[in-house]
Amino acid sequence: MRPLILPVLLGALLSFFAPASVLAQRVLLRENVADDTVRSTFGPNRAFYNHAYLSYGLVAGPAGGAGAALRYGRSAEVQLGLRNKWRISQPLALGLDVRYARPVYHLAQTGQKTVPNAVLHRREYLALPQAQTEAFVRLSYGRRGNAIGRYVDALGWGGWVISSVHHYEDGASNGAKKVQTSERGLAYVNRWTYGAGARLGSGRYALVGRYRLSHVFRPGTQPRYPELPRWLLGLELSWL
């Protein structure tokens, strides 16, 4: 038994005092990166990708009449959404968005105002929060590797108006500095909305233009309520 003790002790001492670089050469686990299917299919320029985004756009274009004139620059829409993209080929992809949108139309206080009535206020707007979905076809161009790169989207969208608010504010009254009133559940507002548009992007930034094909007001309210401006021009910021 004694002749076996010395080799065992020598082996233990060598393993204890051996440099880390020598021990690190031992193969503990073998992994084939090519077998990692998540890494090979998910990514900005791979088979599937999704990301969140924030958009801010200004309402633009002419109103349907003087009675629906807006305060441009203040009338705008904010969107917060999740975008899903499926690559069909290197230049071609399809996508689907789901988002929350809140368009706000600030009404100009002029003598011709008829939306939603002729009464003038210090400040007045219509807010129409919506749940929307949007489908798009994407054409990418230029060298980009595994990145979003530069692209052009043709898109179509639709949504449901979650709520409708007519808000107006007046000056001092009965000892108050200002009076604010909100009317909700507006019967003259359409519940469904839809339209088309285009997007030009590079990486996380994109310019977007949308045109609303649907009417804001129910058919029975026209021509008393001229149509509000249909264009929305804005900027998108994505979290990639």
CORWONOR-V630637 format. One record per residue. N is the residue number from 1. PHI is phi in degrees with one decimal (* if undefined). NEAR is the number of other ideal C-beta (glycine too) atoms within 10 Angstrom. D_CENTER is the distance of its C-alpha to the mean C-alpha in Angstrom with 1 decimal. Layout:
n=N phi=PHI near=NEAR d_center=D_CENTER
n=N phi=PHI near=NEAR d_center=D_CENTER
This chain:
n=1 phi=* near=4 d_center=76.8
n=2 phi=-63.0 near=5 d_center=77.3
n=3 phi=-61.0 near=6 d_center=76.6
n=4 phi=-81.8 near=8 d_center=73.1
n=5 phi=-66.5 near=9 d_center=72.2
n=6 phi=-63.9 near=9 d_center=72.1
n=7 phi=-60.9 near=9 d_center=69.6
n=8 phi=-65.7 near=9 d_center=67.3
n=9 phi=-64.6 near=10 d_center=67.5
n=10 phi=-62.5 near=10 d_center=66.9
n=11 phi=-63.1 near=10 d_center=63.8
n=12 phi=-65.9 near=10 d_center=62.4
n=13 phi=-66.0 near=10 d_center=63.2
n=14 phi=-63.9 near=10 d_center=61.5
n=15 phi=-68.0 near=10 d_center=58.3
n=16 phi=-77.6 near=7 d_center=58.3
n=17 phi=-97.1 near=7 d_center=59.0
n=18 phi=-67.3 near=10 d_center=57.2
n=19 phi=-61.2 near=7 d_center=54.5
n=20 phi=-62.2 near=6 d_center=50.9
n=21 phi=-64.8 near=7 d_center=50.4
n=22 phi=-72.6 near=10 d_center=53.0
n=23 phi=-68.3 near=9 d_center=51.5
n=24 phi=-67.9 near=8 d_center=48.0
n=25 phi=-79.4 near=6 d_center=49.2
n=26 phi=-74.9 near=6 d_center=49.5
n=27 phi=-82.5 near=5 d_center=46.9
n=28 phi=-97.3 near=5 d_center=45.4
n=29 phi=-151.8 near=4 d_center=42.5
n=30 phi=-104.8 near=5 d_center=41.7
n=31 phi=-139.0 near=7 d_center=38.1
n=32 phi=-100.6 near=6 d_center=36.9
n=33 phi=-60.5 near=7 d_center=33.5
n=34 phi=-63.5 near=8 d_center=33.3
n=35 phi=-81.6 near=8 d_center=33.4
n=36 phi=-78.4 near=10 d_center=30.2
n=37 phi=-68.2 near=8 d_center=28.1
n=38 phi=-63.8 near=7 d_center=24.8
n=39 phi=-66.5 near=11 d_center=25.0
n=40 phi=-85.6 near=12 d_center=25.9
n=41 phi=-112.2 near=12 d_center=23.2
n=42 phi=-110.0 near=12 d_center=20.1
n=43 phi=167.3 near=16 d_center=18.6
n=44 phi=-54.6 near=17 d_center=16.5
n=45 phi=-124.8 near=16 d_center=19.2
n=46 phi=-114.9 near=14 d_center=20.8
n=47 phi=-60.1 near=13 d_center=20.9
n=48 phi=-142.2 near=12 d_center=17.8
n=49 phi=-156.7 near=20 d_center=14.7
n=50 phi=-142.4 near=13 d_center=11.5
n=51 phi=-162.0 near=15 d_center=9.2
n=52 phi=-88.6 near=13 d_center=6.5
n=53 phi=-152.5 near=18 d_center=4.2
n=54 phi=-126.0 near=14 d_center=4.5
n=55 phi=-132.5 near=22 d_center=5.4
n=56 phi=-135.1 near=13 d_center=8.9
n=57 phi=-135.1 near=22 d_center=11.1
n=58 phi=-96.6 near=16 d_center=14.8
n=59 phi=-71.0 near=25 d_center=16.6
n=60 phi=-140.7 near=17 d_center=19.2
n=61 phi=94.0 near=14 d_center=22.1
n=62 phi=-78.0 near=13 d_center=25.2
n=63 phi=-80.6 near=19 d_center=25.7
n=64 phi=-73.8 near=18 d_center=27.9
n=65 phi=178.0 near=16 d_center=30.7
n=66 phi=-63.8 near=13 d_center=31.9
n=67 phi=-69.7 near=20 d_center=31.5
n=68 phi=-117.1 near=24 d_center=27.6
n=69 phi=-63.3 near=20 d_center=27.5
n=70 phi=-113.2 near=21 d_center=24.6
n=71 phi=-92.9 near=15 d_center=24.4
n=72 phi=-69.9 near=14 d_center=22.2
n=73 phi=95.8 near=9 d_center=20.4
n=74 phi=-100.5 near=14 d_center=19.9
n=75 phi=-75.1 near=21 d_center=18.2
n=76 phi=-155.8 near=19 d_center=14.5
n=77 phi=-136.2 near=19 d_center=11.1
n=78 phi=-109.7 near=15 d_center=8.5
n=79 phi=-129.1 near=23 d_center=5.1
n=80 phi=-132.8 near=12 d_center=4.2
n=81 phi=-147.4 near=19 d_center=3.5
n=82 phi=-122.6 near=13 d_center=6.0
n=83 phi=-109.3 near=19 d_center=7.1
n=84 phi=-115.7 near=13 d_center=10.9
n=85 phi=-131.5 near=22 d_center=13.3
n=86 phi=-118.5 near=15 d_center=17.1
n=87 phi=-81.6 near=20 d_center=19.4
n=88 phi=-91.1 near=11 d_center=22.2
n=89 phi=-151.0 near=7 d_center=24.2
n=90 phi=-55.7 near=9 d_center=23.9
n=91 phi=-92.1 near=12 d_center=22.5
n=92 phi=-117.6 near=12 d_center=20.8
n=93 phi=-147.1 near=21 d_center=17.9
n=94 phi=-117.0 near=13 d_center=16.1
n=95 phi=-149.2 near=18 d_center=12.7
n=96 phi=-145.6 near=14 d_center=11.0
n=97 phi=-107.8 near=20 d_center=7.5
n=98 phi=-127.6 near=12 d_center=7.7
n=99 phi=-158.3 near=20 d_center=5.9
n=100 phi=-106.1 near=14 d_center=7.7
n=101 phi=-128.8 near=24 d_center=8.3
n=102 phi=-134.2 near=15 d_center=11.4
n=103 phi=-78.5 near=22 d_center=13.3
n=104 phi=-128.4 near=17 d_center=16.6
n=105 phi=-110.7 near=22 d_center=19.6
n=106 phi=-84.5 near=19 d_center=22.3
n=107 phi=-84.9 near=25 d_center=25.6
n=108 phi=-72.1 near=19 d_center=28.3
n=109 phi=-94.3 near=15 d_center=31.5
n=110 phi=-123.4 near=11 d_center=34.0
n=111 phi=-68.7 near=7 d_center=37.1
n=112 phi=-92.8 near=12 d_center=35.6
n=113 phi=-62.7 near=19 d_center=32.7
n=114 phi=-128.4 near=16 d_center=32.7
n=115 phi=-103.9 near=27 d_center=29.2
n=116 phi=-84.2 near=21 d_center=29.5
n=117 phi=-157.4 near=13 d_center=33.1
n=118 phi=-90.2 near=11 d_center=35.3
n=119 phi=-71.4 near=10 d_center=35.6
n=120 phi=-95.3 near=14 d_center=34.5
n=121 phi=-132.4 near=17 d_center=32.8
n=122 phi=-69.3 near=12 d_center=32.1
n=123 phi=-150.8 near=15 d_center=28.3
n=124 phi=-155.3 near=23 d_center=26.6
n=125 phi=-153.2 near=18 d_center=23.1
n=126 phi=-110.1 near=25 d_center=21.4
n=127 phi=-115.7 near=16 d_center=18.2
n=128 phi=-129.1 near=23 d_center=16.6
n=129 phi=-58.5 near=16 d_center=14.0
n=130 phi=-140.5 near=22 d_center=12.6
n=131 phi=-102.5 near=12 d_center=11.4
n=132 phi=-128.0 near=19 d_center=9.9
n=133 phi=-132.0 near=14 d_center=10.1
n=134 phi=-141.7 near=25 d_center=9.9
n=135 phi=-105.7 near=14 d_center=12.4
n=136 phi=-146.9 near=21 d_center=13.1
n=137 phi=-112.8 near=14 d_center=16.1
n=138 phi=-113.2 near=21 d_center=15.9
n=139 phi=-115.0 near=12 d_center=19.0
n=140 phi=-95.5 near=20 d_center=19.4
n=141 phi=-146.3 near=10 d_center=22.3
n=142 phi=85.1 near=9 d_center=24.3
n=143 phi=-78.8 near=7 d_center=25.3
n=144 phi=-146.0 near=16 d_center=22.7
n=145 phi=62.2 near=8 d_center=24.1
n=146 phi=-88.7 near=10 d_center=21.7
n=147 phi=-145.9 near=14 d_center=18.8
n=148 phi=-61.7 near=22 d_center=15.8
n=149 phi=69.1 near=16 d_center=18.0
n=150 phi=-100.6 near=15 d_center=17.8
n=151 phi=-158.6 near=21 d_center=16.5
n=152 phi=-130.2 near=15 d_center=16.2
n=153 phi=-114.9 near=21 d_center=14.1
n=154 phi=-107.2 near=13 d_center=15.4
n=155 phi=-135.4 near=19 d_center=13.2
n=156 phi=-137.3 near=15 d_center=14.0
n=157 phi=-137.8 near=21 d_center=12.2
n=158 phi=-151.6 near=15 d_center=13.8
n=159 phi=-162.2 near=21 d_center=13.6
n=160 phi=-121.6 near=11 d_center=16.0
n=161 phi=-75.7 near=19 d_center=16.7
n=162 phi=-67.2 near=13 d_center=17.1
n=163 phi=-152.1 near=13 d_center=19.3
n=164 phi=-137.1 near=20 d_center=20.8
n=165 phi=-134.1 near=16 d_center=22.3
n=166 phi=-108.0 near=20 d_center=24.8
n=167 phi=-116.0 near=17 d_center=25.5
n=168 phi=-142.7 near=21 d_center=28.3
n=169 phi=-132.8 near=14 d_center=30.3
n=170 phi=-123.8 near=16 d_center=34.0
n=171 phi=-74.8 near=10 d_center=36.5
n=172 phi=-59.8 near=9 d_center=39.2
n=173 phi=-156.6 near=9 d_center=40.9
n=174 phi=53.3 near=5 d_center=43.6
n=175 phi=85.6 near=5 d_center=43.3
n=176 phi=-92.1 near=10 d_center=39.5
n=177 phi=-70.0 near=7 d_center=37.7
n=178 phi=-156.9 near=11 d_center=35.0
n=179 phi=-123.7 near=14 d_center=34.1
n=180 phi=-116.2 near=12 d_center=30.6
n=181 phi=-132.3 near=11 d_center=30.2
n=182 phi=-125.8 near=10 d_center=27.3
n=183 phi=-107.2 near=12 d_center=27.8
n=184 phi=-117.4 near=10 d_center=25.5
n=185 phi=68.7 near=9 d_center=25.4
n=186 phi=-71.8 near=17 d_center=26.1
n=187 phi=-72.1 near=8 d_center=28.2
n=188 phi=-91.2 near=16 d_center=27.7
n=189 phi=-102.4 near=21 d_center=23.9
n=190 phi=-66.5 near=16 d_center=22.6
n=191 phi=-88.4 near=12 d_center=20.8
n=192 phi=-115.5 near=11 d_center=19.0
n=193 phi=-141.7 near=21 d_center=16.8
n=194 phi=-161.3 near=13 d_center=15.9
n=195 phi=-177.0 near=19 d_center=15.8
n=196 phi=-139.2 near=14 d_center=15.3
n=197 phi=-178.7 near=20 d_center=14.2
n=198 phi=-146.5 near=14 d_center=14.0
n=199 phi=-138.9 near=20 d_center=12.2
n=200 phi=-121.1 near=13 d_center=14.4
n=201 phi=-132.5 near=19 d_center=13.4
n=202 phi=-147.7 near=13 d_center=15.5
n=203 phi=63.8 near=14 d_center=14.6
n=204 phi=-83.4 near=14 d_center=11.7
n=205 phi=-109.5 near=12 d_center=11.6
n=206 phi=-153.7 near=20 d_center=10.9
n=207 phi=-97.4 near=14 d_center=12.2
n=208 phi=-136.3 near=19 d_center=11.0
n=209 phi=-128.8 near=16 d_center=13.2
n=210 phi=-128.2 near=24 d_center=13.1
n=211 phi=-122.6 near=13 d_center=16.3
n=212 phi=-81.2 near=21 d_center=16.8
n=213 phi=-87.7 near=13 d_center=19.8
n=214 phi=-81.2 near=13 d_center=20.4
n=215 phi=-95.2 near=18 d_center=22.4
n=216 phi=-70.7 near=25 d_center=21.4
n=217 phi=-102.6 near=21 d_center=25.0
n=218 phi=-63.6 near=14 d_center=27.2
n=219 phi=-55.5 near=7 d_center=29.8
n=220 phi=-67.4 near=9 d_center=32.6
n=221 phi=-89.2 near=17 d_center=31.6
n=222 phi=-92.4 near=14 d_center=31.9
n=223 phi=-89.6 near=10 d_center=33.6
n=224 phi=-59.1 near=14 d_center=33.8
n=225 phi=-105.3 near=22 d_center=30.0
n=226 phi=-62.8 near=20 d_center=29.0
n=227 phi=-68.9 near=18 d_center=25.4
n=228 phi=-74.7 near=23 d_center=22.8
n=229 phi=-52.8 near=20 d_center=21.3
n=230 phi=-99.8 near=19 d_center=19.0
n=231 phi=-86.6 near=16 d_center=17.2
n=232 phi=-136.2 near=25 d_center=13.9
n=233 phi=-120.5 near=15 d_center=13.8
n=234 phi=-156.1 near=20 d_center=11.3
n=235 phi=-127.1 near=13 d_center=10.1
n=236 phi=-113.5 near=19 d_center=7.1
n=237 phi=-124.1 near=12 d_center=8.0
n=238 phi=-105.3 near=18 d_center=7.7
n=239 phi=-98.0 near=10 d_center=10.0
n=240 phi=-96.6 near=11 d_center=12.4
